[in-house]
Amino acid sequence: MRIEYLYRYPVKGLTAEALDQAEVETGGAIPWDRAFALAQGDAEFDPARPEFLPKYKFMCQMKIAKIAGLRTLFDP
């Protein structure tokens, strides 16, 4: 397998961040990929008891075109 480009999306639904490299363990994921999300006002997310929420509960470029102008940069 050859990987030519490597990206992560620190904030789900926003812009990608190009990576030069990433360490991924078997069965794991790219660190900090989709670690954050912008919830819709009615998402009813409880940080004390996090649970899966369906995709439509979060903002994304497909639904809100204006957020395509936002650029994300994450520095852990």
N, CA, C and O atoms as a Maestro MAE file, in Angstrom:
{
 s_m_m2io_version
 :::
 2.0.0
}

f_m_ct {
 s_m_title
 :::
 protein
 m_atom[304] {
  # First column is atom index #
  i_m_mmod_type
  r_m_x_coord
  r_m_y_coord
  r_m_z_coord
  i_m_residue_number
  s_m_chain_name
  s_m_pdb_residue_name
  s_m_pdb_atom_name
  i_m_atomic_number
  :::
  1 25 0.845 -1.166 0.000 1 A "MET " " N  " 7
  2 3 0.000 0.000 0.000 1 A "MET " " CA " 6
  3 2 0.897 1.238 0.000 1 A "MET " " C  " 6
  4 15 1.915 1.286 0.690 1 A "MET " " O  " 8
  5 25 0.501 2.221 -0.778 2 A "ARG " " N  " 7
  6 3 1.236 3.483 -0.823 2 A "ARG " " CA " 6
  7 2 0.287 4.620 -0.457 2 A "ARG " " C  " 6
  8 15 -0.797 4.745 -1.026 2 A "ARG " " O  " 8
  9 25 0.701 5.432 0.481 3 A "ILE " " N  " 7
  10 3 -0.086 6.598 0.881 3 A "ILE " " CA " 6
  11 2 0.599 7.836 0.314 3 A "ILE " " C  " 6
  12 15 1.739 8.139 0.667 3 A "ILE " " O  " 8
  13 25 -0.094 8.544 -0.562 4 A "GLU " " N  " 7
  14 3 0.494 9.728 -1.186 4 A "GLU " " CA " 6
  15 2 0.201 11.001 -0.408 4 A "GLU " " C  " 6
  16 15 1.046 11.893 -0.341 4 A "GLU " " O  " 8
  17 25 -0.968 11.094 0.173 5 A "TYR " " N  " 7
  18 3 -1.369 12.283 0.923 5 A "TYR " " CA " 6
  19 2 -1.987 11.835 2.234 5 A "TYR " " C  " 6
  20 15 -2.669 10.812 2.296 5 A "TYR " " O  " 8
  21 25 -1.743 12.602 3.267 6 A "LEU " " N  " 7
  22 3 -2.250 12.250 4.586 6 A "LEU " " CA " 6
  23 2 -2.885 13.497 5.208 6 A "LEU " " C  " 6
  24 15 -2.247 14.544 5.314 6 A "LEU " " O  " 8
  25 25 -4.132 13.368 5.610 7 A "TYR " " N  " 7
  26 3 -4.870 14.493 6.185 7 A "TYR " " CA " 6
  27 2 -5.589 14.051 7.454 7 A "TYR " " C  " 6
  28 15 -5.883 12.872 7.652 7 A "TYR " " O  " 8
  29 25 -5.858 15.026 8.298 8 A "ARG " " N  " 7
  30 3 -6.761 14.799 9.426 8 A "ARG " " CA " 6
  31 2 -7.705 15.987 9.488 8 A "ARG " " C  " 6
  32 15 -7.415 17.066 8.971 8 A "ARG " " O  " 8
  33 25 -8.817 15.768 10.121 9 A "TYR " " N  " 7
  34 3 -9.832 16.807 10.304 9 A "TYR " " CA " 6
  35 2 -10.006 16.995 11.809 9 A "TYR " " C  " 6
  36 15 -10.842 16.325 12.415 9 A "TYR " " O  " 8
  37 25 -9.231 17.898 12.428 10 A "PRO " " N  " 7
  38 3 -9.339 18.060 13.882 10 A "PRO " " CA " 6
  39 2 -10.762 18.393 14.334 10 A "PRO " " C  " 6
  40 15 -11.219 17.917 15.373 10 A "PRO " " O  " 8
  41 25 -11.459 19.220 13.540 11 A "VAL " " N  " 7
  42 3 -12.846 19.566 13.847 11 A "VAL " " CA " 6
  43 2 -13.719 18.940 12.770 11 A "VAL " " C  " 6
  44 15 -13.636 19.309 11.598 11 A "VAL " " O  " 8
  45 25 -14.545 18.004 13.168 12 A "LYS " " N  " 7
  46 3 -15.410 17.282 12.229 12 A "LYS " " CA " 6
  47 2 -16.217 18.255 11.375 12 A "LYS " " C  " 6
  48 15 -16.869 19.163 11.891 12 A "LYS " " O  " 8
  49 25 -16.163 18.048 10.069 13 A "GLY " " N  " 7
  50 3 -16.952 18.862 9.155 13 A "GLY " " CA " 6
  51 2 -16.283 20.137 8.677 13 A "GLY " " C  " 6
  52 15 -16.834 20.837 7.826 13 A "GLY " " O  " 8
  53 25 -15.092 20.461 9.209 14 A "LEU " " N  " 7
  54 3 -14.382 21.657 8.767 14 A "LEU " " CA " 6
  55 2 -13.208 21.256 7.876 14 A "LEU " " C  " 6
  56 15 -13.164 20.131 7.380 14 A "LEU " " O  " 8
  57 25 -12.264 22.163 7.672 15 A "THR " " N  " 7
  58 3 -11.190 21.922 6.715 15 A "THR " " CA " 6
  59 2 -10.189 20.877 7.189 15 A "THR " " C  " 6
  60 15 -10.007 20.646 8.384 15 A "THR " " O  " 8
  61 25 -9.552 20.261 6.212 16 A "ALA " " N  " 7
  62 3 -8.532 19.248 6.487 16 A "ALA " " CA " 6
  63 2 -7.204 19.911 6.822 16 A "ALA " " C  " 6
  64 15 -6.950 21.060 6.459 16 A "ALA " " O  " 8
  65 25 -6.375 19.166 7.517 17 A "GLU " " N  " 7
  66 3 -5.031 19.609 7.853 17 A "GLU " " CA " 6
  67 2 -4.062 18.573 7.281 17 A "GLU " " C  " 6
  68 15 -4.120 17.400 7.648 17 A "GLU " " O  " 8
  69 25 -3.176 19.003 6.388 18 A "ALA " " N  " 7
  70 3 -2.204 18.086 5.783 18 A "ALA " " CA " 6
  71 2 -1.170 17.675 6.825 18 A "ALA " " C  " 6
  72 15 -0.720 18.492 7.629 18 A "ALA " " O  " 8
  73 25 -0.802 16.405 6.799 19 A "LEU " " N  " 7
  74 3 0.207 15.885 7.721 19 A "LEU " " CA " 6
  75 2 1.386 15.333 6.930 19 A "LEU " " C  " 6
  76 15 1.208 14.746 5.863 19 A "LEU " " O  " 8
  77 25 2.584 15.524 7.455 20 A "ASP " " N  " 7
  78 3 3.765 14.917 6.853 20 A "ASP " " CA " 6
  79 2 3.889 13.461 7.274 20 A "ASP " " C  " 6
  80 15 4.377 12.620 6.520 20 A "ASP " " O  " 8
  81 25 3.436 13.177 8.498 21 A "GLN " " N  " 7
  82 3 3.502 11.817 9.025 21 A "GLN " " CA " 6
  83 2 2.513 11.665 10.175 21 A "GLN " " C  " 6
  84 15 2.026 12.652 10.727 21 A "GLN " " O  " 8
  85 25 2.228 10.432 10.522 22 A "ALA " " N  " 7
  86 3 1.366 10.134 11.668 22 A "ALA " " CA " 6
  87 2 1.669 8.726 12.140 22 A "ALA " " C  " 6
  88 15 1.935 7.836 11.332 22 A "ALA " " O  " 8
  89 25 1.629 8.527 13.433 23 A "GLU " " N  " 7
  90 3 1.801 7.192 13.998 23 A "GLU " " CA " 6
  91 2 0.422 6.616 14.276 23 A "GLU " " C  " 6
  92 15 -0.381 7.206 14.999 23 A "GLU " " O  " 8
  93 25 0.163 5.460 13.692 24 A "VAL " " N  " 7
  94 3 -1.131 4.805 13.851 24 A "VAL " " CA " 6
  95 2 -0.881 3.353 14.223 24 A "VAL " " C  " 6
  96 15 -0.156 2.642 13.527 24 A "VAL " " O  " 8
  97 25 -1.479 2.920 15.314 25 A "GLU " " N  " 7
  98 3 -1.361 1.526 15.729 25 A "GLU " " CA " 6
  99 2 -2.423 0.695 15.033 25 A "GLU " " C  " 6
  100 15 -3.433 1.232 14.577 25 A "GLU " " O  " 8
  101 25 -2.209 -0.591 14.947 26 A "THR " " N  " 7
  102 3 -3.177 -1.490 14.342 26 A "THR " " CA " 6
  103 2 -4.540 -1.291 14.994 26 A "THR " " C  " 6
  104 15 -4.667 -1.346 16.218 26 A "THR " " O  " 8
  105 25 -5.553 -1.061 14.172 27 A "GLY " " N  " 7
  106 3 -6.902 -0.838 14.678 27 A "GLY " " CA " 6
  107 2 -7.127 0.563 15.208 27 A "GLY " " C  " 6
  108 15 -8.217 0.873 15.688 27 A "GLY " " O  " 8
  109 25 -6.119 1.414 15.133 28 A "GLY " " N  " 7
  110 3 -6.227 2.766 15.666 28 A "GLY " " CA " 6
  111 2 -6.631 3.775 14.610 28 A "GLY " " C  " 6
  112 15 -7.051 3.412 13.512 28 A "GLY " " O  " 8
  113 25 -6.500 5.024 14.949 29 A "ALA " " N  " 7
  114 3 -6.867 6.123 14.054 29 A "ALA " " CA " 6
  115 2 -5.756 7.166 14.065 29 A "ALA " " C  " 6
  116 15 -4.871 7.135 14.920 29 A "ALA " " O  " 8
  117 25 -5.810 8.073 13.126 30 A "ILE " " N  " 7
  118 3 -4.853 9.175 13.098 30 A "ILE " " CA " 6
  119 2 -5.113 10.034 14.336 30 A "ILE " " C  " 6
  120 15 -6.250 10.443 14.572 30 A "ILE " " O  " 8
  121 25 -4.076 10.312 15.129 31 A "PRO " " N  " 7
  122 3 -4.279 11.104 16.345 31 A "PRO " " CA " 6
  123 2 -4.967 12.444 16.066 31 A "PRO " " C  " 6
  124 15 -4.610 13.155 15.126 31 A "PRO " " O  " 8
  125 25 -5.940 12.767 16.884 32 A "TRP " " N  " 7
  126 3 -6.705 14.011 16.854 32 A "TRP " " CA " 6
  127 2 -7.598 14.160 15.632 32 A "TRP " " C  " 6
  128 15 -8.112 15.252 15.388 32 A "TRP " " O  " 8
  129 25 -7.799 13.109 14.861 33 A "ASP " " N  " 7
  130 3 -8.713 13.194 13.723 33 A "ASP " " CA " 6
  131 2 -10.144 13.202 14.241 33 A "ASP " " C  " 6
  132 15 -10.562 12.279 14.941 33 A "ASP " " O  " 8
  133 25 -10.889 14.237 13.900 34 A "ARG " " N  " 7
  134 3 -12.284 14.424 14.302 34 A "ARG " " CA " 6
  135 2 -12.449 14.361 15.827 34 A "ARG " " C  " 6
  136 15 -13.412 13.800 16.349 34 A "ARG " " O  " 8
  137 25 -11.474 14.959 16.515 35 A "ALA " " N  " 7
  138 3 -11.503 14.981 17.980 35 A "ALA " " CA " 6
  139 2 -12.536 15.972 18.509 35 A "ALA " " C  " 6
  140 15 -12.994 15.859 19.645 35 A "ALA " " O  " 8
  141 25 -12.895 16.942 17.674 36 A "PHE " " N  " 7
  142 3 -13.831 17.985 18.076 36 A "PHE " " CA " 6
  143 2 -14.920 18.129 17.023 36 A "PHE " " C  " 6
  144 15 -14.750 17.709 15.878 36 A "PHE " " O  " 8
  145 25 -16.035 18.724 17.416 37 A "ALA " " N  " 7
  146 3 -17.140 18.968 16.483 37 A "ALA " " CA " 6
  147 2 -17.916 20.187 16.964 37 A "ALA " " C  " 6
  148 15 -17.907 20.520 18.149 37 A "ALA " " O  " 8
  149 25 -18.584 20.843 16.031 38 A "LEU " " N  " 7
  150 3 -19.456 21.970 16.360 38 A "LEU " " CA " 6
  151 2 -20.890 21.459 16.352 38 A "LEU " " C  " 6
  152 15 -21.447 21.157 15.296 38 A "LEU " " O  " 8
  153 25 -21.473 21.367 17.523 39 A "ALA " " N  " 7
  154 3 -22.820 20.812 17.640 39 A "ALA " " CA " 6
  155 2 -23.870 21.851 17.264 39 A "ALA " " C  " 6
  156 15 -23.689 23.046 17.496 39 A "ALA " " O  " 8
  157 25 -24.964 21.383 16.685 40 A "GLN " " N  " 7
  158 3 -26.124 22.239 16.445 40 A "GLN " " CA " 6
  159 2 -26.699 22.610 17.812 40 A "GLN " " C  " 6
  160 15 -26.451 21.914 18.796 40 A "GLN " " O  " 8
  161 25 -27.445 23.674 17.877 41 A "GLY " " N  " 7
  162 3 -28.004 24.134 19.142 41 A "GLY " " CA " 6
  163 2 -28.890 23.118 19.845 41 A "GLY " " C  " 6
  164 15 -29.025 23.157 21.068 41 A "GLY " " O  " 8
  165 25 -29.494 22.210 19.088 42 A "ASP " " N  " 7
  166 3 -30.403 21.217 19.677 42 A "ASP " " CA " 6
  167 2 -29.742 19.857 19.883 42 A "ASP " " C  " 6
  168 15 -30.440 18.853 20.026 42 A "ASP " " O  " 8
  169 25 -28.422 19.807 19.901 43 A "ALA " " N  " 7
  170 3 -27.718 18.521 19.955 43 A "ALA " " CA " 6
  171 2 -27.870 17.791 21.283 43 A "ALA " " C  " 6
  172 15 -27.765 16.565 21.318 43 A "ALA " " O  " 8
  173 25 -28.114 18.505 22.369 44 A "GLU " " N  " 7
  174 3 -28.311 17.891 23.684 44 A "GLU " " CA " 6
  175 2 -27.154 16.982 24.074 44 A "GLU " " C  " 6
  176 15 -27.366 15.864 24.544 44 A "GLU " " O  " 8
  177 25 -25.935 17.463 23.880 45 A "PHE " " N  " 7
  178 3 -24.749 16.695 24.249 45 A "PHE " " CA " 6
  179 2 -24.453 16.898 25.724 45 A "PHE " " C  " 6
  180 15 -24.432 18.030 26.207 45 A "PHE " " O  " 8
  181 25 -24.223 15.805 26.443 46 A "ASP " " N  " 7
  182 3 -23.903 15.865 27.860 46 A "ASP " " CA " 6
  183 2 -22.435 15.472 28.031 46 A "ASP " " C  " 6
  184 15 -22.114 14.286 27.952 46 A "ASP " " O  " 8
  185 25 -21.528 16.440 28.266 47 A "PRO " " N  " 7
  186 3 -20.112 16.104 28.391 47 A "PRO " " CA " 6
  187 2 -19.810 15.182 29.569 47 A "PRO " " C  " 6
  188 15 -18.793 14.488 29.563 47 A "PRO " " O  " 8
  189 25 -20.672 15.165 30.570 48 A "ALA " " N  " 7
  190 3 -20.474 14.272 31.710 48 A "ALA " " CA " 6
  191 2 -20.783 12.820 31.343 48 A "ALA " " C  " 6
  192 15 -20.254 11.889 31.950 48 A "ALA " " O  " 8
  193 25 -21.648 12.641 30.342 49 A "ARG " " N  " 7
  194 3 -22.018 11.292 29.885 49 A "ARG " " CA " 6
  195 2 -22.056 11.285 28.353 49 A "ARG " " C  " 6
  196 15 -23.129 11.197 27.756 49 A "ARG " " O  " 8
  197 25 -20.874 11.379 27.716 50 A "PRO " " N  " 7
  198 3 -20.853 11.454 26.251 50 A "PRO " " CA " 6
  199 2 -21.409 10.192 25.603 50 A "PRO " " C  " 6
  200 15 -21.092 9.074 26.009 50 A "PRO " " O  " 8
  201 25 -22.228 10.391 24.604 51 A "GLU " " N  " 7
  202 3 -22.817 9.292 23.841 51 A "GLU " " CA " 6
  203 2 -22.759 9.643 22.361 51 A "GLU " " C  " 6
  204 15 -22.603 10.808 21.997 51 A "GLU " " O  " 8
  205 25 -22.886 8.633 21.516 52 A "PHE " " N  " 7
  206 3 -22.922 8.841 20.074 52 A "PHE " " CA " 6
  207 2 -24.107 9.726 19.712 52 A "PHE " " C  " 6
  208 15 -25.213 9.544 20.221 52 A "PHE " " O  " 8
  209 25 -23.862 10.681 18.830 53 A "LEU " " N  " 7
  210 3 -24.934 11.508 18.282 53 A "LEU " " CA " 6
  211 2 -24.892 11.387 16.766 53 A "LEU " " C  " 6
  212 15 -23.807 11.305 16.191 53 A "LEU " " O  " 8
  213 25 -26.036 11.373 16.109 54 A "PRO " " N  " 7
  214 3 -26.053 11.245 14.652 54 A "PRO " " CA " 6
  215 2 -25.422 12.459 13.964 54 A "PRO " " C  " 6
  216 15 -25.389 13.557 14.519 54 A "PRO " " O  " 8
  217 25 -24.932 12.242 12.769 55 A "LYS " " N  " 7
  218 3 -24.218 13.260 11.995 55 A "LYS " " CA " 6
  219 2 -25.004 14.563 11.851 55 A "LYS " " C  " 6
  220 15 -24.414 15.643 11.880 55 A "LYS " " O  " 8
  221 25 -26.312 14.478 11.697 56 A "TYR " " N  " 7
  222 3 -27.106 15.685 11.466 56 A "TYR " " CA " 6
  223 2 -27.146 16.615 12.679 56 A "TYR " " C  " 6
  224 15 -27.621 17.745 12.565 56 A "TYR " " O  " 8
  225 25 -26.667 16.171 13.821 57 A "LYS " " N  " 7
  226 3 -26.636 17.012 15.021 57 A "LYS " " CA " 6
  227 2 -25.435 17.964 15.033 57 A "LYS " " C  " 6
  228 15 -25.298 18.784 15.941 57 A "LYS " " O  " 8
  229 25 -24.563 17.850 14.018 58 A "PHE " " N  " 7
  230 3 -23.350 18.656 13.971 58 A "PHE " " CA " 6
  231 2 -23.309 19.521 12.729 58 A "PHE " " C  " 6
  232 15 -23.900 19.184 11.703 58 A "PHE " " O  " 8
  233 25 -22.601 20.647 12.827 59 A "MET " " N  " 7
  234 3 -22.435 21.543 11.685 59 A "MET " " CA " 6
  235 2 -21.416 20.948 10.715 59 A "MET " " C  " 6
  236 15 -20.462 20.287 11.127 59 A "MET " " O  " 8
  237 25 -21.630 21.189 9.430 60 A "CYS " " N  " 7
  238 3 -20.665 20.762 8.421 60 A "CYS " " CA " 6
  239 2 -20.794 21.663 7.203 60 A "CYS " " C  " 6
  240 15 -21.802 22.347 7.027 60 A "CYS " " O  " 8
  241 25 -19.769 21.657 6.370 61 A "GLN " " N  " 7
  242 3 -19.748 22.517 5.191 61 A "GLN " " CA " 6
  243 2 -20.881 22.196 4.228 61 A "GLN " " C  " 6
  244 15 -21.387 23.087 3.545 61 A "GLN " " O  " 8
  245 25 -21.276 20.951 4.168 62 A "MET " " N  " 7
  246 3 -22.337 20.551 3.249 62 A "MET " " CA " 6
  247 2 -23.664 21.242 3.599 62 A "MET " " C  " 6
  248 15 -24.434 21.601 2.709 62 A "MET " " O  " 8
  249 25 -23.925 21.426 4.904 63 A "LYS " " N  " 7
  250 3 -25.175 22.046 5.337 63 A "LYS " " CA " 6
  251 2 -25.065 23.555 5.505 63 A "LYS " " C  " 6
  252 15 -26.034 24.278 5.275 63 A "LYS " " O  " 8
  253 25 -23.897 24.032 5.903 64 A "ILE " " N  " 7
  254 3 -23.702 25.454 6.177 64 A "ILE " " CA " 6
  255 2 -22.492 25.915 5.363 64 A "ILE " " C  " 6
  256 15 -21.357 25.852 5.835 64 A "ILE " " O  " 8
  257 25 -22.740 26.370 4.159 65 A "ALA " " N  " 7
  258 3 -21.662 26.702 3.221 65 A "ALA " " CA " 6
  259 2 -20.704 27.758 3.768 65 A "ALA " " C  " 6
  260 15 -19.520 27.739 3.434 65 A "ALA " " O  " 8
  261 25 -21.185 28.668 4.592 66 A "LYS " " N  " 7
  262 3 -20.334 29.746 5.104 66 A "LYS " " CA " 6
  263 2 -19.158 29.233 5.930 66 A "LYS " " C  " 6
  264 15 -18.117 29.888 5.974 66 A "LYS " " O  " 8
  265 25 -19.292 28.096 6.575 67 A "ILE " " N  " 7
  266 3 -18.177 27.619 7.391 67 A "ILE " " CA " 6
  267 2 -17.037 27.076 6.532 67 A "ILE " " C  " 6
  268 15 -15.963 26.778 7.053 67 A "ILE " " O  " 8
  269 25 -17.256 26.945 5.236 68 A "ALA " " N  " 7
  270 3 -16.170 26.524 4.341 68 A "ALA " " CA " 6
  271 2 -15.055 27.565 4.331 68 A "ALA " " C  " 6
  272 15 -13.914 27.239 4.004 68 A "ALA " " O  " 8
  273 25 -15.363 28.801 4.680 69 A "GLY " " N  " 7
  274 3 -14.357 29.856 4.738 69 A "GLY " " CA " 6
  275 2 -13.484 29.798 5.981 69 A "GLY " " C  " 6
  276 15 -12.470 30.493 6.054 69 A "GLY " " O  " 8
  277 25 -13.858 28.987 6.952 70 A "LEU " " N  " 7
  278 3 -13.055 28.848 8.167 70 A "LEU " " CA " 6
  279 2 -11.863 27.947 7.890 70 A "LEU " " C  " 6
  280 15 -11.977 26.962 7.160 70 A "LEU " " O  " 8
  281 25 -10.738 28.278 8.464 71 A "ARG " " N  " 7
  282 3 -9.555 27.434 8.353 71 A "ARG " " CA " 6
  283 2 -9.206 26.947 9.746 71 A "ARG " " C  " 6
  284 15 -9.162 27.737 10.690 71 A "ARG " " O  " 8
  285 25 -8.961 25.675 9.879 72 A "THR " " N  " 7
  286 3 -8.632 25.115 11.182 72 A "THR " " CA " 6
  287 2 -7.156 24.757 11.238 72 A "THR " " C  " 6
  288 15 -6.566 24.326 10.247 72 A "THR " " O  " 8
  289 25 -6.580 24.941 12.395 73 A "LEU " " N  " 7
  290 3 -5.205 24.538 12.661 73 A "LEU " " CA " 6
  291 2 -5.181 24.054 14.094 73 A "LEU " " C  " 6
  292 15 -5.574 24.777 15.010 73 A "LEU " " O  " 8
  293 25 -4.728 22.855 14.284 74 A "PHE " " N  " 7
  294 3 -4.707 22.269 15.622 74 A "PHE " " CA " 6
  295 2 -3.273 21.955 15.995 74 A "PHE " " C  " 6
  296 15 -2.567 21.280 15.246 74 A "PHE " " O  " 8
  297 25 -2.838 22.436 17.142 75 A "ASP " " N  " 7
  298 3 -1.483 22.205 17.629 75 A "ASP " " CA " 6
  299 2 -1.582 21.552 18.999 75 A "ASP " " C  " 6
  300 15 -1.690 22.238 20.015 75 A "ASP " " O  " 8
  301 25 -1.544 20.216 19.023 76 A "PRO " " N  " 7
  302 3 -1.690 19.535 20.314 76 A "PRO " " CA " 6
  303 2 -0.504 19.833 21.171 76 A "PRO " " C  " 6
  304 15 -0.426 19.356 22.304 76 A "PRO " " O  " 8
  :::
 }
 m_bond[303] {
  # First column is bond index #
  i_m_from
  i_m_to
  i_m_order
  :::
  1 1 2 1
  2 2 3 1
  3 3 4 2
  4 3 5 1
  5 5 6 1
  6 6 7 1
  7 7 8 2
  8 7 9 1
  9 9 10 1
  10 10 11 1
  11 11 12 2
  12 11 13 1
  13 13 14 1
  14 14 15 1
  15 15 16 2
  16 15 17 1
  17 17 18 1
  18 18 19 1
  19 19 20 2
  20 19 21 1
  21 21 22 1
  22 22 23 1
  23 23 24 2
  24 23 25 1
  25 25 26 1
  26 26 27 1
  27 27 28 2
  28 27 29 1
  29 29 30 1
  30 30 31 1
  31 31 32 2
  32 31 33 1
  33 33 34 1
  34 34 35 1
  35 35 36 2
  36 35 37 1
  37 37 38 1
  38 38 39 1
  39 39 40 2
  40 39 41 1
  41 41 42 1
  42 42 43 1
  43 43 44 2
  44 43 45 1
  45 45 46 1
  46 46 47 1
  47 47 48 2
  48 47 49 1
  49 49 50 1
  50 50 51 1
  51 51 52 2
  52 51 53 1
  53 53 54 1
  54 54 55 1
  55 55 56 2
  56 55 57 1
  57 57 58 1
  58 58 59 1
  59 59 60 2
  60 59 61 1
  61 61 62 1
  62 62 63 1
  63 63 64 2
  64 63 65 1
  65 65 66 1
  66 66 67 1
  67 67 68 2
  68 67 69 1
  69 69 70 1
  70 70 71 1
  71 71 72 2
  72 71 73 1
  73 73 74 1
  74 74 75 1
  75 75 76 2
  76 75 77 1
  77 77 78 1
  78 78 79 1
  79 79 80 2
  80 79 81 1
  81 81 82 1
  82 82 83 1
  83 83 84 2
  84 83 85 1
  85 85 86 1
  86 86 87 1
  87 87 88 2
  88 87 89 1
  89 89 90 1
  90 90 91 1
  91 91 92 2
  92 91 93 1
  93 93 94 1
  94 94 95 1
  95 95 96 2
  96 95 97 1
  97 97 98 1
  98 98 99 1
  99 99 100 2
  100 99 101 1
  101 101 102 1
  102 102 103 1
  103 103 104 2
  104 103 105 1
  105 105 106 1
  106 106 107 1
  107 107 108 2
  108 107 109 1
  109 109 110 1
  110 110 111 1
  111 111 112 2
  112 111 113 1
  113 113 114 1
  114 114 115 1
  115 115 116 2
  116 115 117 1
  117 117 118 1
  118 118 119 1
  119 119 120 2
  120 119 121 1
  121 121 122 1
  122 122 123 1
  123 123 124 2
  124 123 125 1
  125 125 126 1
  126 126 127 1
  127 127 128 2
  128 127 129 1
  129 129 130 1
  130 130 131 1
  131 131 132 2
  132 131 133 1
  133 133 134 1
  134 134 135 1
  135 135 136 2
  136 135 137 1
  137 137 138 1
  138 138 139 1
  139 139 140 2
  140 139 141 1
  141 141 142 1
  142 142 143 1
  143 143 144 2
  144 143 145 1
  145 145 146 1
  146 146 147 1
  147 147 148 2
  148 147 149 1
  149 149 150 1
  150 150 151 1
  151 151 152 2
  152 151 153 1
  153 153 154 1
  154 154 155 1
  155 155 156 2
  156 155 157 1
  157 157 158 1
  158 158 159 1
  159 159 160 2
  160 159 161 1
  161 161 162 1
  162 162 163 1
  163 163 164 2
  164 163 165 1
  165 165 166 1
  166 166 167 1
  167 167 168 2
  168 167 169 1
  169 169 170 1
  170 170 171 1
  171 171 172 2
  172 171 173 1
  173 173 174 1
  174 174 175 1
  175 175 176 2
  176 175 177 1
  177 177 178 1
  178 178 179 1
  179 179 180 2
  180 179 181 1
  181 181 182 1
  182 182 183 1
  183 183 184 2
  184 183 185 1
  185 185 186 1
  186 186 187 1
  187 187 188 2
  188 187 189 1
  189 189 190 1
  190 190 191 1
  191 191 192 2
  192 191 193 1
  193 193 194 1
  194 194 195 1
  195 195 196 2
  196 195 197 1
  197 197 198 1
  198 198 199 1
  199 199 200 2
  200 199 201 1
  201 201 202 1
  202 202 203 1
  203 203 204 2
  204 203 205 1
  205 205 206 1
  206 206 207 1
  207 207 208 2
  208 207 209 1
  209 209 210 1
  210 210 211 1
  211 211 212 2
  212 211 213 1
  213 213 214 1
  214 214 215 1
  215 215 216 2
  216 215 217 1
  217 217 218 1
  218 218 219 1
  219 219 220 2
  220 219 221 1
  221 221 222 1
  222 222 223 1
  223 223 224 2
  224 223 225 1
  225 225 226 1
  226 226 227 1
  227 227 228 2
  228 227 229 1
  229 229 230 1
  230 230 231 1
  231 231 232 2
  232 231 233 1
  233 233 234 1
  234 234 235 1
  235 235 236 2
  236 235 237 1
  237 237 238 1
  238 238 239 1
  239 239 240 2
  240 239 241 1
  241 241 242 1
  242 242 243 1
  243 243 244 2
  244 243 245 1
  245 245 246 1
  246 246 247 1
  247 247 248 2
  248 247 249 1
  249 249 250 1
  250 250 251 1
  251 251 252 2
  252 251 253 1
  253 253 254 1
  254 254 255 1
  255 255 256 2
  256 255 257 1
  257 257 258 1
  258 258 259 1
  259 259 260 2
  260 259 261 1
  261 261 262 1
  262 262 263 1
  263 263 264 2
  264 263 265 1
  265 265 266 1
  266 266 267 1
  267 267 268 2
  268 267 269 1
  269 269 270 1
  270 270 271 1
  271 271 272 2
  272 271 273 1
  273 273 274 1
  274 274 275 1
  275 275 276 2
  276 275 277 1
  277 277 278 1
  278 278 279 1
  279 279 280 2
  280 279 281 1
  281 281 282 1
  282 282 283 1
  283 283 284 2
  284 283 285 1
  285 285 286 1
  286 286 287 1
  287 287 288 2
  288 287 289 1
  289 289 290 1
  290 290 291 1
  291 291 292 2
  292 291 293 1
  293 293 294 1
  294 294 295 1
  295 295 296 2
  296 295 297 1
  297 297 298 1
  298 298 299 1
  299 299 300 2
  300 299 301 1
  301 301 302 1
  302 302 303 1
  303 303 304 2
  :::
 }
}
